[in-house]
Amino acid sequence: DEMVRLMYGGRTSLFISLAASLIATFSALALALLAGWFRGRVDAVISFLLDVIWAFPVLLLGIALGTALAVGGLQLGPISISAGSIWIPTLIGAFVFSAYIARPLRGEVLALREQEFVKAAVAGGAGSGRVMLGELLPNLLPTAIVLFTVNVANMMLLEAGLSFLGAGVQAPNASWGTMIAGGFELIFSSPLLMILPSTMVFL
């Protein structure tokens, strides 16, 4: 029945949203620490890559990547992900939203590196790795946690949009986005088939 479909679809949507947000947050933390601490060429290269991602609208970039990967899957050396895997929309969401998390974290690193406790750690002989992980990272975690929670909601909307357009979750997997797409075809005869999953995404 529809309640069971909502539960199974919700499991997929929540997994994709949480997994993509975790991957995006961890990768953004790494990029922000490297760019903000080393500055110079490292900062220039990372900032350029983030600007390229940021230049595209989130949904448009997600649709482009989802459509390309929905055909042949993803091949990265020994790593092979089939076209119908739910890891495809998960990795797309992590890639798209990583720039939106890394940018503010990078700015915070640039401010923190001028603080007295960082200068004291450097004067005490701490290397770059120890400063980034022991001094900067703990101060970034509160901001990263807030951005992570916001990104979960944004990722759920992106997944629903991609799946609705056929560029996200593929059959036989189901999500709230695919349920909305299926219900849209029957909106006049059975409107609840679209209203119920749309309500779950809204909530």
Salt bridges, closest charged atoms under 4 A:
GLU2 OE1 - ARG5 NH1 3.43
ASP43 OD1 - ARG106 NE 2.74
ASP51 OD1 - ARG103 NH2 2.35
GLU114 OE2 - ARG39 NH1 3.87
GLU114 OE2 - ARG113 NH1 3.40
